[in-house]
């Protein structure tokens, strides 16, 4: 799977590949933060 991604990135070119990686990692980071915030608020809401 990773080899496939690296191959695609090489085809796109170094700069484009870097941009894609940055965008993907930013999306993953934002998703993780959002999920964590949802989880925390749910736990706080459930606790008495």
CHARMM internal coordinates of N, CA and C (Angstrom, degrees):
IC EDIT
DIST 1 N 1 CA 1.4597
DIST 1 CA 1 C 1.5310
ANGL 1 N 1 CA 1 C 110.06
DIST 1 C 2 N 1.3424
ANGL 1 CA 1 C 2 N 116.87
DIHE 1 N 1 CA 1 C 2 N -49.71
DIST 2 N 2 CA 1.4665
ANGL 1 C 2 N 2 CA 119.87
DIHE 1 CA 1 C 2 N 2 CA 179.39
DIST 2 CA 2 C 1.5180
ANGL 2 N 2 CA 2 C 110.43
DIHE 1 C 2 N 2 CA 2 C -63.22
DIST 2 C 3 N 1.3495
ANGL 2 CA 2 C 3 N 117.55
DIHE 2 N 2 CA 2 C 3 N -39.52
DIST 3 N 3 CA 1.4669
ANGL 2 C 3 N 3 CA 120.36
DIHE 2 CA 2 C 3 N 3 CA 179.67
DIST 3 CA 3 C 1.5160
ANGL 3 N 3 CA 3 C 110.14
DIHE 2 C 3 N 3 CA 3 C -60.18
DIST 3 C 4 N 1.3300
ANGL 3 CA 3 C 4 N 116.83
DIHE 3 N 3 CA 3 C 4 N -40.13
DIST 4 N 4 CA 1.4562
ANGL 3 C 4 N 4 CA 120.77
DIHE 3 CA 3 C 4 N 4 CA 178.32
DIST 4 CA 4 C 1.5279
ANGL 4 N 4 CA 4 C 110.20
DIHE 3 C 4 N 4 CA 4 C -61.05
DIST 4 C 5 N 1.3538
ANGL 4 CA 4 C 5 N 116.28
DIHE 4 N 4 CA 4 C 5 N -46.66
DIST 5 N 5 CA 1.4618
ANGL 4 C 5 N 5 CA 120.18
DIHE 4 CA 4 C 5 N 5 CA -179.34
DIST 5 CA 5 C 1.5214
ANGL 5 N 5 CA 5 C 110.84
DIHE 4 C 5 N 5 CA 5 C -60.83
DIST 5 C 6 N 1.3506
ANGL 5 CA 5 C 6 N 116.33
DIHE 5 N 5 CA 5 C 6 N -43.42
DIST 6 N 6 CA 1.4616
ANGL 5 C 6 N 6 CA 119.59
DIHE 5 CA 5 C 6 N 6 CA 179.83
DIST 6 CA 6 C 1.5272
ANGL 6 N 6 CA 6 C 110.38
DIHE 5 C 6 N 6 CA 6 C -62.92
DIST 6 C 7 N 1.3324
ANGL 6 CA 6 C 7 N 117.08
DIHE 6 N 6 CA 6 C 7 N -39.84
DIST 7 N 7 CA 1.4599
ANGL 6 C 7 N 7 CA 120.33
DIHE 6 CA 6 C 7 N 7 CA 178.46
DIST 7 CA 7 C 1.5184
ANGL 7 N 7 CA 7 C 111.20
DIHE 6 C 7 N 7 CA 7 C -61.91
DIST 7 C 8 N 1.3356
ANGL 7 CA 7 C 8 N 115.99
DIHE 7 N 7 CA 7 C 8 N -44.03
DIST 8 N 8 CA 1.4693
ANGL 7 C 8 N 8 CA 120.39
DIHE 7 CA 7 C 8 N 8 CA 178.75
DIST 8 CA 8 C 1.5226
ANGL 8 N 8 CA 8 C 109.87
DIHE 7 C 8 N 8 CA 8 C -62.32
DIST 8 C 9 N 1.3534
ANGL 8 CA 8 C 9 N 116.00
DIHE 8 N 8 CA 8 C 9 N -43.16
DIST 9 N 9 CA 1.4521
ANGL 8 C 9 N 9 CA 119.95
DIHE 8 CA 8 C 9 N 9 CA -179.63
DIST 9 CA 9 C 1.5135
ANGL 9 N 9 CA 9 C 111.02
DIHE 8 C 9 N 9 CA 9 C -62.45
DIST 9 C 10 N 1.3322
ANGL 9 CA 9 C 10 N 117.16
DIHE 9 N 9 CA 9 C 10 N -41.05
DIST 10 N 10 CA 1.4731
ANGL 9 C 10 N 10 CA 120.02
DIHE 9 CA 9 C 10 N 10 CA 179.11
DIST 10 CA 10 C 1.5143
ANGL 10 N 10 CA 10 C 110.04
DIHE 9 C 10 N 10 CA 10 C -62.54
DIST 10 C 11 N 1.3363
ANGL 10 CA 10 C 11 N 116.55
DIHE 10 N 10 CA 10 C 11 N -40.10
DIST 11 N 11 CA 1.4624
ANGL 10 C 11 N 11 CA 119.88
DIHE 10 CA 10 C 11 N 11 CA 179.71
DIST 11 CA 11 C 1.5239
ANGL 11 N 11 CA 11 C 110.14
DIHE 10 C 11 N 11 CA 11 C -64.00
DIST 11 C 12 N 1.3242
ANGL 11 CA 11 C 12 N 116.94
DIHE 11 N 11 CA 11 C 12 N -40.63
DIST 12 N 12 CA 1.4674
ANGL 11 C 12 N 12 CA 120.57
DIHE 11 CA 11 C 12 N 12 CA -179.73
DIST 12 CA 12 C 1.5184
ANGL 12 N 12 CA 12 C 111.13
DIHE 11 C 12 N 12 CA 12 C -66.80
DIST 12 C 13 N 1.3206
ANGL 12 CA 12 C 13 N 116.55
DIHE 12 N 12 CA 12 C 13 N -30.23
DIST 13 N 13 CA 1.4602
ANGL 12 C 13 N 13 CA 120.05
DIHE 12 CA 12 C 13 N 13 CA -176.44
DIST 13 CA 13 C 1.5158
ANGL 13 N 13 CA 13 C 110.53
DIHE 12 C 13 N 13 CA 13 C 109.82
DIST 13 C 14 N 1.3363
ANGL 13 CA 13 C 14 N 116.56
DIHE 13 N 13 CA 13 C 14 N 153.64
DIST 14 N 14 CA 1.4676
ANGL 13 C 14 N 14 CA 121.59
DIHE 13 CA 13 C 14 N 14 CA -173.28
DIST 14 CA 14 C 1.5299
ANGL 14 N 14 CA 14 C 110.81
DIHE 13 C 14 N 14 CA 14 C -58.66
DIST 14 C 15 N 1.3377
ANGL 14 CA 14 C 15 N 118.21
DIHE 14 N 14 CA 14 C 15 N -50.90
DIST 15 N 15 CA 1.4663
ANGL 14 C 15 N 15 CA 120.01
DIHE 14 CA 14 C 15 N 15 CA -175.47
DIST 15 CA 15 C 1.5186
ANGL 15 N 15 CA 15 C 111.16
DIHE 14 C 15 N 15 CA 15 C -63.73
DIST 15 C 16 N 1.3511
ANGL 15 CA 15 C 16 N 115.95
DIHE 15 N 15 CA 15 C 16 N -47.88
DIST 16 N 16 CA 1.4557
ANGL 15 C 16 N 16 CA 119.81
DIHE 15 CA 15 C 16 N 16 CA -179.92
DIST 16 CA 16 C 1.5147
ANGL 16 N 16 CA 16 C 109.73
DIHE 15 C 16 N 16 CA 16 C -61.18
DIST 16 C 17 N 1.3297
ANGL 16 CA 16 C 17 N 116.85
DIHE 16 N 16 CA 16 C 17 N -42.40
DIST 17 N 17 CA 1.4588
ANGL 16 C 17 N 17 CA 120.89
DIHE 16 CA 16 C 17 N 17 CA 179.48
DIST 17 CA 17 C 1.5146
ANGL 17 N 17 CA 17 C 111.43
DIHE 16 C 17 N 17 CA 17 C -59.81
DIST 17 C 18 N 1.3372
ANGL 17 CA 17 C 18 N 116.07
DIHE 17 N 17 CA 17 C 18 N -43.56
DIST 18 N 18 CA 1.4626
ANGL 17 C 18 N 18 CA 120.10
DIHE 17 CA 17 C 18 N 18 CA 178.84
DIST 18 CA 18 C 1.5249
ANGL 18 N 18 CA 18 C 110.52
DIHE 17 C 18 N 18 CA 18 C -61.69
DIST 18 C 19 N 1.3347
ANGL 18 CA 18 C 19 N 116.15
DIHE 18 N 18 CA 18 C 19 N -42.32
DIST 19 N 19 CA 1.4685
ANGL 18 C 19 N 19 CA 119.78
DIHE 18 CA 18 C 19 N 19 CA 179.00
DIST 19 CA 19 C 1.5232
ANGL 19 N 19 CA 19 C 110.19
DIHE 18 C 19 N 19 CA 19 C -61.39
DIST 19 C 20 N 1.3264
ANGL 19 CA 19 C 20 N 116.51
DIHE 19 N 19 CA 19 C 20 N -44.37
DIST 20 N 20 CA 1.4679
ANGL 19 C 20 N 20 CA 120.80
DIHE 19 CA 19 C 20 N 20 CA -179.57
DIST 20 CA 20 C 1.5224
ANGL 20 N 20 CA 20 C 109.61
DIHE 19 C 20 N 20 CA 20 C -60.99
DIST 20 C 21 N 1.3434
ANGL 20 CA 20 C 21 N 116.62
DIHE 20 N 20 CA 20 C 21 N -45.58
DIST 21 N 21 CA 1.4638
ANGL 20 C 21 N 21 CA 120.46
DIHE 20 CA 20 C 21 N 21 CA -179.70
DIST 21 CA 21 C 1.5267
ANGL 21 N 21 CA 21 C 109.96
DIHE 20 C 21 N 21 CA 21 C -61.24
DIST 21 C 22 N 1.3274
ANGL 21 CA 21 C 22 N 116.94
DIHE 21 N 21 CA 21 C 22 N -43.86
DIST 22 N 22 CA 1.4627
ANGL 21 C 22 N 22 CA 120.70
DIHE 21 CA 21 C 22 N 22 CA 179.85
DIST 22 CA 22 C 1.5192
ANGL 22 N 22 CA 22 C 110.48
DIHE 21 C 22 N 22 CA 22 C -62.05
DIST 22 C 23 N 1.3315
ANGL 22 CA 22 C 23 N 117.09
DIHE 22 N 22 CA 22 C 23 N -44.14
DIST 23 N 23 CA 1.4664
ANGL 22 C 23 N 23 CA 120.84
DIHE 22 CA 22 C 23 N 23 CA -179.13
DIST 23 CA 23 C 1.5270
ANGL 23 N 23 CA 23 C 109.72
DIHE 22 C 23 N 23 CA 23 C -64.01
DIST 23 C 24 N 1.3487
ANGL 23 CA 23 C 24 N 115.74
DIHE 23 N 23 CA 23 C 24 N -46.61
DIST 24 N 24 CA 1.4645
ANGL 23 C 24 N 24 CA 119.69
DIHE 23 CA 23 C 24 N 24 CA -177.58
DIST 24 CA 24 C 1.5246
ANGL 24 N 24 CA 24 C 110.37
DIHE 23 C 24 N 24 CA 24 C -62.47
DIST 24 C 25 N 1.3315
ANGL 24 CA 24 C 25 N 116.41
DIHE 24 N 24 CA 24 C 25 N -46.07
DIST 25 N 25 CA 1.4687
ANGL 24 C 25 N 25 CA 119.40
DIHE 24 CA 24 C 25 N 25 CA -179.49
DIST 25 CA 25 C 1.5276
ANGL 25 N 25 CA 25 C 110.86
DIHE 24 C 25 N 25 CA 25 C -64.49
DIST 25 C 26 N 1.3367
ANGL 25 CA 25 C 26 N 117.27
DIHE 25 N 25 CA 25 C 26 N -36.24
DIST 26 N 26 CA 1.4615
ANGL 25 C 26 N 26 CA 120.29
DIHE 25 CA 25 C 26 N 26 CA 177.75
DIST 26 CA 26 C 1.5272
ANGL 26 N 26 CA 26 C 110.35
DIHE 25 C 26 N 26 CA 26 C -65.19
DIST 26 C 27 N 1.3306
ANGL 26 CA 26 C 27 N 116.92
DIHE 26 N 26 CA 26 C 27 N -42.63
DIST 27 N 27 CA 1.4664
ANGL 26 C 27 N 27 CA 121.19
DIHE 26 CA 26 C 27 N 27 CA 178.99
DIST 27 CA 27 C 1.5240
ANGL 27 N 27 CA 27 C 109.67
DIHE 26 C 27 N 27 CA 27 C -62.80
DIST 27 C 28 N 1.3509
ANGL 27 CA 27 C 28 N 116.62
DIHE 27 N 27 CA 27 C 28 N -44.05
DIST 28 N 28 CA 1.4628
ANGL 27 C 28 N 28 CA 120.54
DIHE 27 CA 27 C 28 N 28 CA 179.83
DIST 28 CA 28 C 1.5299
ANGL 28 N 28 CA 28 C 109.71
DIHE 27 C 28 N 28 CA 28 C -62.82
DIST 28 C 29 N 1.3411
ANGL 28 CA 28 C 29 N 116.60
DIHE 28 N 28 CA 28 C 29 N -43.40
DIST 29 N 29 CA 1.4673
ANGL 28 C 29 N 29 CA 120.30
DIHE 28 CA 28 C 29 N 29 CA 179.92
DIST 29 CA 29 C 1.5291
ANGL 29 N 29 CA 29 C 110.35
DIHE 28 C 29 N 29 CA 29 C -62.40
DIST 29 C 30 N 1.3332
ANGL 29 CA 29 C 30 N 116.96
DIHE 29 N 29 CA 29 C 30 N -45.58
DIST 30 N 30 CA 1.4632
ANGL 29 C 30 N 30 CA 120.47
DIHE 29 CA 29 C 30 N 30 CA 179.12
DIST 30 CA 30 C 1.5292
ANGL 30 N 30 CA 30 C 110.24
DIHE 29 C 30 N 30 CA 30 C -62.14
DIST 30 C 31 N 1.3240
ANGL 30 CA 30 C 31 N 116.84
DIHE 30 N 30 CA 30 C 31 N -42.73
DIST 31 N 31 CA 1.4614
ANGL 30 C 31 N 31 CA 120.72
DIHE 30 CA 30 C 31 N 31 CA 178.45
DIST 31 CA 31 C 1.5209
ANGL 31 N 31 CA 31 C 111.32
DIHE 30 C 31 N 31 CA 31 C -61.41
DIST 31 C 32 N 1.3386
ANGL 31 CA 31 C 32 N 116.42
DIHE 31 N 31 CA 31 C 32 N -42.07
DIST 32 N 32 CA 1.4599
ANGL 31 C 32 N 32 CA 120.47
DIHE 31 CA 31 C 32 N 32 CA 179.59
DIST 32 CA 32 C 1.5194
ANGL 32 N 32 CA 32 C 110.85
DIHE 31 C 32 N 32 CA 32 C -63.71
DIST 32 C 33 N 1.3442
ANGL 32 CA 32 C 33 N 116.41
DIHE 32 N 32 CA 32 C 33 N -43.40
DIST 33 N 33 CA 1.4738
ANGL 32 C 33 N 33 CA 119.98
DIHE 32 CA 32 C 33 N 33 CA 179.86
DIST 33 CA 33 C 1.5152
ANGL 33 N 33 CA 33 C 109.80
DIHE 32 C 33 N 33 CA 33 C -63.37
DIST 33 C 34 N 1.3416
ANGL 33 CA 33 C 34 N 117.30
DIHE 33 N 33 CA 33 C 34 N -44.50
DIST 34 N 34 CA 1.4644
ANGL 33 C 34 N 34 CA 121.33
DIHE 33 CA 33 C 34 N 34 CA -179.16
DIST 34 CA 34 C 1.5179
ANGL 34 N 34 CA 34 C 110.34
DIHE 33 C 34 N 34 CA 34 C -62.19
DIST 34 C 35 N 1.3449
ANGL 34 CA 34 C 35 N 116.48
DIHE 34 N 34 CA 34 C 35 N -45.65
DIST 35 N 35 CA 1.4644
ANGL 34 C 35 N 35 CA 120.64
DIHE 34 CA 34 C 35 N 35 CA -179.54
DIST 35 CA 35 C 1.5234
ANGL 35 N 35 CA 35 C 109.83
DIHE 34 C 35 N 35 CA 35 C -62.03
DIST 35 C 36 N 1.3319
ANGL 35 CA 35 C 36 N 116.86
DIHE 35 N 35 CA 35 C 36 N -42.24
DIST 36 N 36 CA 1.4614
ANGL 35 C 36 N 36 CA 120.26
DIHE 35 CA 35 C 36 N 36 CA -179.56
DIST 36 CA 36 C 1.5254
ANGL 36 N 36 CA 36 C 110.38
DIHE 35 C 36 N 36 CA 36 C -63.98
DIST 36 C 37 N 1.3335
ANGL 36 CA 36 C 37 N 117.38
DIHE 36 N 36 CA 36 C 37 N -41.91
DIST 37 N 37 CA 1.4642
ANGL 36 C 37 N 37 CA 120.99
DIHE 36 CA 36 C 37 N 37 CA 179.44
DIST 37 CA 37 C 1.5265
ANGL 37 N 37 CA 37 C 109.97
DIHE 36 C 37 N 37 CA 37 C -63.72
DIST 37 C 38 N 1.3321
ANGL 37 CA 37 C 38 N 117.77
DIHE 37 N 37 CA 37 C 38 N -43.24
DIST 38 N 38 CA 1.4625
ANGL 37 C 38 N 38 CA 121.49
DIHE 37 CA 37 C 38 N 38 CA 178.33
DIST 38 CA 38 C 1.5188
ANGL 38 N 38 CA 38 C 109.99
DIHE 37 C 38 N 38 CA 38 C -61.21
DIST 38 C 39 N 1.3393
ANGL 38 CA 38 C 39 N 116.45
DIHE 38 N 38 CA 38 C 39 N -45.12
DIST 39 N 39 CA 1.4666
ANGL 38 C 39 N 39 CA 121.63
DIHE 38 CA 38 C 39 N 39 CA -179.07
DIST 39 CA 39 C 1.5259
ANGL 39 N 39 CA 39 C 109.91
DIHE 38 C 39 N 39 CA 39 C -62.00
DIST 39 C 40 N 1.3318
ANGL 39 CA 39 C 40 N 116.68
DIHE 39 N 39 CA 39 C 40 N -45.84
DIST 40 N 40 CA 1.4673
ANGL 39 C 40 N 40 CA 120.49
DIHE 39 CA 39 C 40 N 40 CA -178.41
DIST 40 CA 40 C 1.5237
ANGL 40 N 40 CA 40 C 110.48
DIHE 39 C 40 N 40 CA 40 C -62.69
DIST 40 C 41 N 1.3174
ANGL 40 CA 40 C 41 N 117.87
DIHE 40 N 40 CA 40 C 41 N -46.27
DIST 41 N 41 CA 1.4651
ANGL 40 C 41 N 41 CA 120.84
DIHE 40 CA 40 C 41 N 41 CA -178.23
DIST 41 CA 41 C 1.5311
ANGL 41 N 41 CA 41 C 109.98
DIHE 40 C 41 N 41 CA 41 C -64.48
DIST 41 C 42 N 1.3498
ANGL 41 CA 41 C 42 N 117.13
DIHE 41 N 41 CA 41 C 42 N -36.32
DIST 42 N 42 CA 1.4600
ANGL 41 C 42 N 42 CA 120.58
DIHE 41 CA 41 C 42 N 42 CA 179.05
DIST 42 CA 42 C 1.5226
ANGL 42 N 42 CA 42 C 110.01
DIHE 41 C 42 N 42 CA 42 C -65.92
DIST 42 C 43 N 1.3362
ANGL 42 CA 42 C 43 N 116.46
DIHE 42 N 42 CA 42 C 43 N -44.91
DIST 43 N 43 CA 1.4667
ANGL 42 C 43 N 43 CA 120.67
DIHE 42 CA 42 C 43 N 43 CA -179.68
DIST 43 CA 43 C 1.5259
ANGL 43 N 43 CA 43 C 109.73
DIHE 42 C 43 N 43 CA 43 C -63.20
DIST 43 C 44 N 1.3392
ANGL 43 CA 43 C 44 N 116.49
DIHE 43 N 43 CA 43 C 44 N -43.68
DIST 44 N 44 CA 1.4674
ANGL 43 C 44 N 44 CA 120.20
DIHE 43 CA 43 C 44 N 44 CA -179.70
DIST 44 CA 44 C 1.5276
ANGL 44 N 44 CA 44 C 110.16
DIHE 43 C 44 N 44 CA 44 C -64.51
DIST 44 C 45 N 1.3177
ANGL 44 CA 44 C 45 N 117.12
DIHE 44 N 44 CA 44 C 45 N -37.97
DIST 45 N 45 CA 1.4636
ANGL 44 C 45 N 45 CA 120.75
DIHE 44 CA 44 C 45 N 45 CA -179.36
DIST 45 CA 45 C 1.5337
ANGL 45 N 45 CA 45 C 110.19
DIHE 44 C 45 N 45 CA 45 C -68.27
DIST 45 C 46 N 1.3405
ANGL 45 CA 45 C 46 N 117.27
DIHE 45 N 45 CA 45 C 46 N -35.80
DIST 46 N 46 CA 1.4619
ANGL 45 C 46 N 46 CA 121.26
DIHE 45 CA 45 C 46 N 46 CA -177.99
DIST 46 CA 46 C 1.5230
ANGL 46 N 46 CA 46 C 111.30
DIHE 45 C 46 N 46 CA 46 C -74.31
DIST 46 C 47 N 1.3425
ANGL 46 CA 46 C 47 N 117.39
DIHE 46 N 46 CA 46 C 47 N -33.54
DIST 47 N 47 CA 1.4676
ANGL 46 C 47 N 47 CA 119.93
DIHE 46 CA 46 C 47 N 47 CA -176.10
DIST 47 CA 47 C 1.5281
ANGL 47 N 47 CA 47 C 110.00
DIHE 46 C 47 N 47 CA 47 C -71.21
DIST 47 C 48 N 1.2983
ANGL 47 CA 47 C 48 N 117.85
DIHE 47 N 47 CA 47 C 48 N 142.35
DIST 48 N 48 CA 1.4707
ANGL 47 C 48 N 48 CA 120.96
DIHE 47 CA 47 C 48 N 48 CA -177.13
DIST 48 CA 48 C 1.5294
ANGL 48 N 48 CA 48 C 112.82
DIHE 47 C 48 N 48 CA 48 C -71.32
END
COOR INIT
IC SEED 1 N 1 CA 1 C
IC BUILD
